[in-house]
Amino acid sequence: MCRQTSVLNKIAFVIFVLGCLAAALSFAAPFWIRTSYSVGFLKQWGSEAYHGLWGACCPDDKQTVGFTCTWVWYDYYSFQKGLPSCAWSNTYATISDLPAWFKASQIIFCFALGFLFISLLLQSVYNCCRCCSNPTCFPTTVGATAFAGAILVGLSLGLYGGFSYKEGVFDTVLSGGQGGRLDWAFYVGIAGAAACFVAAVMFFVDGCFQTKHYRGYKSPALGTQ
């Protein structure tokens, strides 16, 4: 008897794909924190800058609209208060000069995407395979790797947000002035981690059902082999 993919597994797979897409979008987008600049002409226009895991997008110094983005691999990359900063900042730095917590957030998120990619690959093989060996270990394996990926995404986000708060990025906001606040890509990352976590639990449950069904099918008491 060849295995059929369960409805629970299919629903979990859809949720998991959406979660992976959200995590990947959050990973790449430089819109984790929004800050208001109050330097020179920027104060006049009330311009805002956006900071992410790999760079920052700042108001163009030659235009009243538009952004100039800098990334961690640029030679003139810089940061202030531990966050990626505008290219015209007086404090220039390289990747090696980034705070330890910032590099930890980057590395952890990279590992998280690795786990999620492995889970996605295994689940795709499981969905496409129609062999009669009935590999019941696949759902639980996928659930375990998806769970690890979701936890690591949450850990990366927690480090970034927590240490940004510790660095004082949000202080001026709390006091009613201009400053930083979490932006949409950060919340997309949270949603992605939550979706992957829910999918991981569903994969675990499906694996338990599949194992129970397979053992019952193979049980000599039922007269089957």
Secondary structure, DSSP 8 states (H G I E B T S, - for coil): ------HHHHHHHHHHHHHHHHHHHHHH-S-SEEEE--STHHHHHT-EEEE-SSEEEEE-TT-SS-EEEEETTSTT-BEETTEE--TT-S-B--GGGS-HHHHHHHHHHHHHHHHHHHHHHHHHHHHH---TT--THHHHHHHHHHHHHHHHHHHHHHHHHHHHHHTTTTHHHHTTSS-EEE-HHHHHHHHHHHHHHHHHHHHHHHHHHHHHHHHHHH-GGGT--
